Structures are given as structure tokens and as C-alpha cells.
Amino acid sequence: MSRVLYLIVCGSPAARNAHLLVALAQAGGWDVCVVATPDGRKFIDDSALAAQTGHPVRSVFKNPGDPDVLPDAHAMIVAPATVNTINKWSAGIADTLALGLLVEGQGRGLPIVAVPYTNTAMAAHPAFLESVGRLRGWGIAVLFGEEVVPLHAPGTVEAHIDDFPWQLALDALRERDNAGVPLR
Ligand SMILES: Cc1cc2nc3c(=O)[nH]c(=O)nc-3n(C[C@H](O)[C@H](O)[C@H](O)COP(=O)(O)O)c2cc1C
């Protein structure tokens, strides 16, 4: 049985290329499910991702009594992770399905890799770097910095989305796997 990876995508144009991570992860033996934030959903082709993964793309909490439609996750990658989701996650807020899964996944000790993606101005808000530091301090692999993906100027995101480091996210997950972080 393949292990299950949740790819959580947020509201950035970089989410448009989520299919690249799906393909890389599937080649590595993962059964991938895509979960989008409500704003992330605006940037993705959910039918194409559902066809590629064999699972529906989810973005809202189910209604009481509805069945689970996705298998349980063994690991999560949140990429691209917006400033908004990073800040809310670090505060333990769970008001989107994506955040609920992250907050719960962290509490369950799942390996989680996050790749924040934003512009120089949004990254300059002091709460953002604090949130990155808090998440790292709690054992989340947050890939952020010039060596991972340089920040772009406000209003230029479209010109940079092809540089998004999907492979690094998967490499970081593999490192945690090899280091013995349990995949529950
Ligand atoms: C065209 C467009 C591009 C955006 N790109 C980014 C981005 O790359 N990074 C980011 O942090 N926010 C970006 N935003 C802002 C987020 O979409 C916004 O903060 C949203 O509330 C994020 O919701 P989420 O964290 O639930 O996905 C962008 C917004 C728009 C309209």
C-alpha cells in the first residue's frame, strides 16, 4: 500500500503548477491527495488534479454526517504556503480545511514540510518571520530563504512561478523520512 501525502496549496499563482509536485511525489511512490484553501482553489485546475491523483480536491470542511472521501495522511507538504496561512497556522487557527488538517497533523506528529512563497513586502511583516521561526521551533520543516526561493517584488509573481522549488519540498520530506521521523 502506498503511503498517503496531502499536498496543501494556498492562494498564490504558484499553486497553478501543483501538478508538478504531484507527479514527482507519485514517482516516489506516494499516493497524493490535493487539498486547497478556498483562495488556493482559484489558481488550480481541480478537475485535472483529481484526474491525476485519483482523489477529489477538497477545500472545505465536510458537513456533519458526510463520509471521509480521502484516505488518512502519513505526511503533508504545504506549498505554496501563503503568508496568511503561515501566520494562522502558527497561531493554531483552523478556519479552513487546509489549516484544520495542518493543525491536527502537527498535533499527531506527522512529518510536515512547508514552502512559504510571497513577495518582499509581505515577507517584511514582522509577524511572518516570527511565524516561520515558531513553526520551525515546533519541528516543521519550513523551507524559506534566498537559497530556497528568492523573494520577488510585489506585483511580479507571475514571472517567477516557474522557479518554485517543488523538488526541494519532496527532498525535505525524504530527509525527514530517512532521519526516522515516523510516518504514522
Ligand atoms: C493574484 C494574487 C496573487 C497572490 N499571491 C500571493 C503569494 O504569492 N503569496 C502570498 O502569501 N499571498 C498571495 N496572495 C494573497 C493571498 O491569496 C491572500 O492573502 C489569501 O487570503 C490567502 O488565503 P489562504 O492562505 O487561505 O490561501 C495573492 C493574491 C492574489 C489576488
The ligand as an SDF file (V2000), in Angstrom:
LIG
                    3D

 31 33  0  0  0  0  0  0  0  0999 V2000
   -3.1590   37.4170   -7.8200 C   0  0  0  0  0  0  0  0  0  0  0  0
   -2.8140   37.1640   -6.3930 C   0  0  0  0  0  0  0  0  0  0  0  0
   -1.5960   36.6110   -6.0960 C   0  0  0  0  0  0  0  0  0  0  0  0
   -1.2440   36.3600   -4.7510 C   0  0  0  0  0  0  0  0  0  0  0  0
   -0.0560   35.7820   -4.4860 N   0  0  0  0  0  0  0  0  0  0  0  0
    0.2920   35.5500   -3.2070 C   0  0  0  0  0  0  0  0  0  0  0  0
    1.5290   34.9170   -2.9100 C   0  0  0  0  0  0  0  0  0  0  0  0
    2.2990   34.5030   -3.7920 O   0  0  0  0  0  0  0  0  0  0  0  0
    1.8420   34.7320   -1.6000 N   0  0  0  0  0  0  0  0  0  0  0  0
    1.0270   35.1410   -0.5680 C   0  0  0  0  0  0  0  0  0  0  0  0
    1.3930   34.9600    0.5890 O   0  0  0  0  0  0  0  0  0  0  0  0
   -0.1780   35.7140   -0.8280 N   0  0  0  0  0  0  0  0  0  0  0  0
   -0.5520   35.9170   -2.1080 C   0  0  0  0  0  0  0  0  0  0  0  0
   -1.7700   36.4970   -2.3960 N   0  0  0  0  0  0  0  0  0  0  0  0
   -2.6620   36.8530   -1.2570 C   0  0  0  0  0  0  0  0  0  0  0  0
   -3.4210   35.6220   -0.7590 C   0  0  0  0  0  0  0  0  0  0  0  0
   -4.1200   34.9950   -1.8330 O   0  0  0  0  0  0  0  0  0  0  0  0
   -4.4120   36.0570    0.3440 C   0  0  0  0  0  0  0  0  0  0  0  0
   -3.6660   36.5050    1.4640 O   0  0  0  0  0  0  0  0  0  0  0  0
   -5.3670   34.9590    0.7440 C   0  0  0  0  0  0  0  0  0  0  0  0
   -6.1730   35.4140    1.8310 O   0  0  0  0  0  0  0  0  0  0  0  0
   -4.6270   33.7030    1.1500 C   0  0  0  0  0  0  0  0  0  0  0  0
   -5.5530   32.7350    1.6350 O   0  0  0  0  0  0  0  0  0  0  0  0
   -5.0430   31.2880    2.0270 P   0  0  0  0  0  0  0  0  0  0  0  0
   -3.8650   31.4630    2.9410 O   0  0  0  0  0  0  0  0  0  0  0  0
   -6.2110   30.6910    2.7560 O   0  0  0  0  0  0  0  0  0  0  0  0
   -4.7160   30.5810    0.7670 O   0  0  0  0  0  0  0  0  0  0  0  0
   -2.1380   36.7140   -3.7210 C   0  0  0  0  0  0  0  0  0  0  0  0
   -3.3840   37.2690   -4.0430 C   0  0  0  0  0  0  0  0  0  0  0  0
   -3.7270   37.4700   -5.3630 C   0  0  0  0  0  0  0  0  0  0  0  0
   -5.0790   38.0400   -5.6730 C   0  0  0  0  0  0  0  0  0  0  0  0
  1  2  1  0
  2  3  1  0
  2 30  2  0
  3  4  2  0
  4  5  1  0
  4 28  1  0
  5  6  2  0
  6  7  1  0
  6 13  1  0
  7  8  2  0
  7  9  1  0
  9 10  1  0
 10 11  2  0
 10 12  1  0
 12 13  2  0
 13 14  1  0
 14 15  1  0
 14 28  1  0
 15 16  1  0
 16 17  1  0
 16 18  1  0
 18 19  1  0
 18 20  1  0
 20 21  1  0
 20 22  1  0
 22 23  1  0
 23 24  1  0
 24 25  2  0
 24 26  1  0
 24 27  1  0
 28 29  2  0
 29 30  1  0
 30 31  1  0
M  END
$$$$
